[in-house]
Amino acid sequence: MLRGKGLTQTLTVPVSAGLLSNVTDYFAALDAYRRGEPTAIIEAFATASFRAISNGEVLVNELHDLRSSWTKTVTARTDSAVWDIADLLLKQPIIDGALASAEIGIAPNNALRSIDRLVASGVLTEITSYGRQRKWAAPAVLSALDDFAERADRRG
């Protein structure tokens, strides 16, 4: 809804996680709303929204710091496709050669060479061994996303 109404442009704020972190209070706020008392539900949504925004800011900072750390561990020219793939990993932490090639607009063999460099630097880890169907993951990005979900009080 927030995105549809133009209140957010590039991210989805996980407000529901904040609302559901205390189901009893959320249901009480809904009941009050049904009785014509909107204050509790407005406060619940505002609190959940601010909490989600703060959590999102932590994630953005963690990802920024992570990307900065890669410049110290990865050896590549500044104009190398390695850095384009590194940027891609922040929004797509599991990739394959075809995705990397298509997303950054380079030949598949060049994408694989860049991926190999990121593997050698410890940024990527191969998670399959299917020859042509190989996939790689950026464990540090996945960890940051897991931490984000934990802070959002994700329910399993």
Secondary structure, 3 states (H helix, E strand, C coil): CCCCCCCCCCCCCCHHHHHHCCHHHHHHHHHHHHCCCCHHHHHHHHHHHHHHHHHHHHHHHHHHHHHHHHHHHCCCCCCCHHHHHHHHHHHCCEEEHHHHHHHHCCCHHHHHHHHHHHHHCCCCEECCCCHHHCEEECHHHHHHHHHHHHHCCCCC
